[in-house]
Amino acid sequence: MSLPSVREVAAVRMPDTEMGERVCVFVVRPDGAPGPDLEALYSFMLERGLAKFKIPERLEFIDALPMNPAARARTAAAAPP
């Protein structure tokens, strides 16, 4: 899957009092791009057959994903408190 206004993305678990956990995504936009809003991301994922419960309920824009020494995203470091 690719969305032109997204350079990198990481999905993380977000604590939730009602459901236990929900999905949050952190998006790194290409230089100068406005980035998608949550509704556009939702539509994009539904069109590609992603189950509704896997679709993020929160979207955050960041400048760069935190990476570990093996150049893999450290999603725990990006997770919301």
Rosetta blueprint (number, residue, H / E / L):
1 M L
2 S L
3 L L
4 P L
5 S L
6 V L
7 R L
8 E E
9 V E
10 A E
11 A E
12 V E
13 R E
14 M E
15 P E
16 D E
17 T L
18 E L
19 M L
20 G E
21 E E
22 R E
23 V E
24 C E
25 V E
26 F E
27 V E
28 V E
29 R L
30 P L
31 D L
32 G L
33 A L
34 P L
35 G L
36 P L
37 D L
38 L H
39 E H
40 A H
41 L H
42 Y H
43 S H
44 F H
45 M H
46 L H
47 E H
48 R L
49 G L
50 L L
51 A L
52 K H
53 F H
54 K H
55 I L
56 P L
57 E L
58 R E
59 L E
60 E E
61 F E
62 I L
63 D L
64 A L
65 L L
66 P L
67 M E
68 N L
69 P L
70 A L
71 A L
72 R L
73 A E
74 R L
75 T H
76 A H
77 A H
78 A H
79 A L
80 P L
81 P L
